[in-house]
Amino acid sequence: MVLTQSIEKVESGLQYLSKSQEPRESRSPNQELLPLTASVNSKNHLEIGGCDVTDLVEQFGSPLYILDEETLRATSRQYREAFKRYYPGETQVLYASKAWSCLAVCAIAADEGLGIDVVSAGEIKTALKAGVNPDKIYFHGNNKSREEIKLAVTSGCTIIADNWWDLENLAELAKLGVSHKAGERIRVMVRFTPGIECHTHDYIKTGQIDSKFGFDPNSLKDVFIYLNKQPSLSCVGLHAHIGSQIFEVKPHHDLADAIVKAFKAAIGQGLKPTEINIGGGLGIRYTESDDPPSIDDWAKTVCDAMVAACNNNEKLPLPKLLCEPGRSLVGSACVTAYTVGAKKVIPGIRTYLSVDGGMSDNPRPITYQSVYRVLAANKMSAELTETVTVAGKHCESGDILIKDAKLPECQSGDILVVTATGAYNYSMASNYNRVPRPAAVLVKDGKVDTIVERETDEDLLRFDRLPERLGTKK
Ligand SMILES: Cc1ncc(COP(=O)(O)O)c(C=O)c1O
């Protein structure tokens, strides 16, 4: 089946396949609706990574996260190569594992040369167990516990100090002799809010002054003075992240100026920083109306802006440049497959198609009013004759995955696929209504591996305890 159908000619699920004439490896996955390997087989079924999605559901059940290894590797490589191409200094791309922290995703990112950004003991342990070198693990968070900081320090990770609480805890731990290796200073980066606004949902903006994350820029001088007096802490650089799902490049251009100025101020206070981390934030294509820049364009903007900012600041030697994308690395590499159950037709008003998952495996629509695309994986060539609302199974009227979706006529048993669900889906999944979290599989060249087992009802009851006095009444 040809992958380059035009929307005008074929009003079917095929329209969601890439319309790009570019070979697969040169497409920017964050600009695609489906993973790079998506195709349609002779049964008119959607295939990802050479695997028939309908067969995968038969084998593994649904809901099912289906992660395409080729797409994840392609995004990782594109980031790494673009930063090398456009930045004349040292670079390191980190994967922001909050987007999806599990062993397989971290291991693939690490295998592609990426480091990992983590925000909890759980994410640190996942990255370590996946084999990530602690030299490439950067620990974030606005309320790290002392135990988490201790784990990160003793494991050899870099700590991103978000506030005074972090700095004081670090100094106290250092006094107690906590370190990775005896006599080694703890590597600390300072996160600050650069005062840069971007156009995205309020909940995922982080660069504005009124934010819970990072130091207020007016307190940076005191932070640098404090750090300069700490013999056990080594301030290795500065960090800022302005938000997520951003389509403009200008905010990242402006960020370079702000962060280089802060870097110079740190040097002015006697510190010797060598690294700048400009965060993540590049958006992805959830629907046809989303038009994010490519990974290459984003990297070029960031790198050029950093070089210009250093040149404009008395030819500051180029720091090592880090970035930490999450959504644009893993988001487009995964789809979620569901099975249709109930169909409710309210004549003249709306048709609801209910699926066997919903807000527990994808909380983004109810949290951020995010819009997704859906297609019928077992009817890819069928005409889109119905406008339906795809509803989740949870006891919440707002548990709607997609409103007014165009689909072929569907009934119970049909397999629906929601696209671009790799980021902030599994990682934000819950057991709301005591629904077990879905399994996740990794597909590549027609082969499939389970990377996360499906939870069972027993798993859900594992941590419940029934006090004896409330025990079963006879
Ligand atoms: C500090 C930090 N870095 C990186 C990211 C990843 O952002 P994104 O997934 O938009 O690339 C986030 C997410 O919001 C973040 O808070």
The ligand as a MOL file (V3000), in Angstrom:
LIG
                    3D

  0  0  0     0  0            999 V3000
M  V30 BEGIN CTAB
M  V30 COUNTS 16 16 0 0 0
M  V30 BEGIN ATOM
M  V30 1 C 12.9450 20.7400 33.6720 0
M  V30 2 C 12.3160 20.0920 32.5040 0
M  V30 3 N 13.1020 19.6670 31.5130 0
M  V30 4 C 12.5920 19.0410 30.4390 0
M  V30 5 C 11.2320 18.8410 30.3100 0
M  V30 6 C 10.7250 18.1390 29.0820 0
M  V30 7 O 9.9190 18.9680 28.3650 0
M  V30 8 P 9.2950 18.4270 26.9860 0
M  V30 9 O 8.6620 17.1460 27.2740 0
M  V30 10 O 8.3330 19.4720 26.5930 0
M  V30 11 O 10.4240 18.3370 26.0220 0
M  V30 12 C 10.3770 19.2710 31.3130 0
M  V30 13 C 8.9230 19.0760 31.1870 0
M  V30 14 O 8.1250 19.8920 31.4190 0
M  V30 15 C 10.9320 19.9110 32.4500 0
M  V30 16 O 10.1550 20.3360 33.4340 0
M  V30 END ATOM
M  V30 BEGIN BOND
M  V30 1 1 1 2
M  V30 2 1 2 3
M  V30 3 2 2 15
M  V30 4 2 3 4
M  V30 5 1 4 5
M  V30 6 1 5 6
M  V30 7 2 5 12
M  V30 8 1 6 7
M  V30 9 1 7 8
M  V30 10 2 8 9
M  V30 11 1 8 10
M  V30 12 1 8 11
M  V30 13 1 12 13
M  V30 14 1 12 15
M  V30 15 2 13 14
M  V30 16 1 15 16
M  V30 END BOND
M  V30 END CTAB
M  END
